[in-house]
């Protein structure tokens, strides 16, 4: 291994190594073909916690209040408007129930 001193533009000495150096990037996972990367840990439970289920229930009730106001505000004064609003409200409540049941049934 021979060492030679070279000077750069600022006048500082820069050592040069001729042997034992291979330029370029060496990938540490080059020979590790076929390894599976898994994002889940074996001991981790995928079901929702009690706090998450409670949060979903609270958000569902809180979101129902403004939706109820929007539906009733746009119903008008006629009997058909009120009947349509009640049908729309029933569909919104049914949708919220299905979401909550689907979320909680995995527990």
Secondary structure as the mmCIF struct_conf table of DSSP 4:
data_model
#
loop_
_struct_conf.conf_type_id
_struct_conf.id
_struct_conf.beg_label_comp_id
_struct_conf.beg_label_asym_id
_struct_conf.beg_label_seq_id
_struct_conf.end_label_comp_id
_struct_conf.end_label_asym_id
_struct_conf.end_label_seq_id
STRN STRN1 UNK A 3 UNK A 7
TURN_TY1_P TURN_TY1_P1 UNK A 9 UNK A 10
BEND BEND1 UNK A 11 UNK A 11
STRN STRN2 UNK A 13 UNK A 17
BEND BEND2 UNK A 19 UNK A 20
BEND BEND3 UNK A 24 UNK A 24
TURN_TY1_P TURN_TY1_P2 UNK A 28 UNK A 31
TURN_TY1_P TURN_TY1_P3 UNK A 33 UNK A 34
HELX_LH_PP_P HELX_LH_PP_P1 UNK A 35 UNK A 37
BEND BEND4 UNK A 39 UNK A 40
TURN_TY1_P TURN_TY1_P4 UNK A 42 UNK A 43
BEND BEND5 UNK A 47 UNK A 47
HELX_LH_PP_P HELX_LH_PP_P2 UNK A 48 UNK A 49
HELX_RH_AL_P HELX_RH_AL_P1 UNK A 50 UNK A 73
TURN_TY1_P TURN_TY1_P5 UNK A 74 UNK A 74
BEND BEND6 UNK A 75 UNK A 75
BEND BEND7 UNK A 77 UNK A 78
HELX_RH_AL_P HELX_RH_AL_P2 UNK A 79 UNK A 104
TURN_TY1_P TURN_TY1_P6 UNK A 105 UNK A 106
#
